Amino acid sequence: MEDLWDRKFMSQHSLGGMKAKNDKSDTPAKPVLPPDSVQAIINYVTEFLRKQYTITLEPKHIRSAISTKLSTEKSAFKKRSSIVASAILPERS
């Protein structure tokens, strides 16, 4: 995924284009990742694991890993943004 998109792009997109059930904010849902790219990732991972390790992995497990990666990037991006902001902007007393 990191070869296809930068961290900012991943942090701003979701796999399904829907808001989390526990998100009560008024912000809109994040845009969905390009479906063709997601399918290409699923196909690649499935084929790679089948050839290299004779493992058959269901697409739902790969989609779960993609979703986790997007969530992790969102958290990391927010953390990096707050660190940069605090380094640039002096604290007010």
N, C-alpha and C positions, 0 to 999 in steps of 0.2 A: 504494500500500500504506500509505503514511503517513497517508492520509486515512481509512483503515479501522481501523488499529491503531496503538497507541503503540509506542515503541521497546522498552519492556520486554516487551510482549506478543510482538513479533516476535523478540526475542532468546531467548524461552523456547519457541518453536515451530519445527517443521520442516515441510518440504513432504511428506515421505513417512512421517514418524513412526518412522523407523528410525535406529539409531545408525550413525555413520560406521564404516567397516571398520577404520580404524586406532585407534578408541576402545576401549582395553582396560580402562577403568574399570568399576566395578560400578554406576555410576549408570544409572538407567533412560533409555530414549530419550525425547526431547522429544515432547510431544503434537503431533499433526498440525494444520495450519491447517484451518479449515472448508472442506471441498471445494467447497461452493456458491460461496463467495467466491473461491476460486482459479479456478474455472471462469469466473466473472464477469470477473475480471481478464484471463484469457486471451481471452475473447470481446471485451472492450473494446479491448484492445491490437491484436488481430488486425483488428478492424473499423476502428479509427482509422488504422492504418498503410495499410490497403487503400484507404480513402477519401482520405486526405490525400496519400499518397505513392505510391499504386499498388504497394505492396510486399506480397507475401504471405509471412508469417512462420509457420513451423511452430510448433505449440504446445510442442514439446519445447524450443525456444529460449526461449520465454517462461517455461516452468517452470524452466529453468536460471537465468534472470535472477532469478526469485523466490527460488530457493535461494541464489543468491549474495547477494542482499539480506538474507536471514535470517542468513546466516553473518557478513556484515559487521556487522549489528546486534548479534550475539552478541559479536563481538570488541570493538566500540565500547562496549557495555554493561559488559563486564568491565573495560575500561580506565577508563571513567568511575567505576565502583564503587571501583576501587583508588585512584584519585586522591582521591575524596571521603573514603574511609576514612583515607588518609594525612593529609589535611587536618584531619580530626576527631580522630583518635587520635594523640597524640604518640609519637614513636619511643622505644622503650625501649633503654637502653644496657646 
